[in-house]
Amino acid sequence: MSSSSSSSNGKINSADKLPTDSEFICDMCMEKFSQADRLQEHRAKKHSAPTGI
């Protein structure tokens, strides 16, 4: 009995991948950034969301 997030063909879907230590993902649109400050800038400009949280 196995519980895994991989699909029936044994391959892991890219959506199932965890982000790396150097990857930041916008929780509003799932866009990826390599630097935290770029993510904060994106949140402010694209989503008018609070930054520094």
C-alpha positions as CSV (number, residue, x, y, z in Angstrom):
1,M,0.0,0.0,0.0
2,S,1.6,3.2,-1.2
3,S,0.4,6.8,-0.9
4,S,2.2,9.1,-3.2
5,S,1.5,12.3,-5.1
6,S,2.8,10.8,-8.4
7,S,0.4,9.9,-11.2
8,S,-0.5,6.4,-12.2
9,N,2.4,6.2,-14.7
10,G,4.9,6.7,-12.0
11,K,6.0,10.1,-13.0
12,I,5.7,13.1,-10.7
13,N,3.7,16.0,-12.2
14,S,5.5,19.3,-12.3
15,A,2.6,20.8,-10.2
16,D,3.6,18.3,-7.5
17,K,7.2,19.6,-7.3
18,L,8.2,21.5,-4.2
19,P,10.0,24.8,-4.7
20,T,13.7,24.9,-4.2
21,D,15.3,27.0,-1.5
22,S,16.1,29.7,-4.1
23,E,12.6,29.8,-5.6
24,F,9.8,32.1,-4.4
25,I,6.3,31.7,-5.7
26,C,3.5,34.2,-5.8
27,D,0.6,32.7,-3.9
28,M,-1.9,34.8,-6.0
29,C,-0.8,33.7,-9.5
30,M,1.9,31.1,-9.0
31,E,4.5,33.1,-10.9
32,K,8.1,32.1,-9.8
33,F,10.9,34.4,-8.8
34,S,14.5,33.7,-7.9
35,Q,14.7,36.6,-5.4
36,A,12.4,37.5,-2.5
37,D,12.5,41.2,-3.3
38,R,11.4,40.6,-6.9
39,L,8.4,38.7,-5.5
40,Q,7.5,41.6,-3.1
41,E,7.8,44.0,-6.0
42,H,5.5,41.8,-8.2
43,R,2.9,41.5,-5.4
44,A,2.8,45.3,-5.0
45,K,2.6,46.1,-8.7
46,K,0.5,43.3,-10.1
47,H,-1.9,42.5,-7.3
48,S,-1.8,45.7,-5.1
49,A,-1.1,43.3,-2.3
50,P,0.8,44.0,1.0
51,T,4.5,43.5,1.0
52,G,7.0,42.5,3.7
53,I,4.7,39.9,5.2
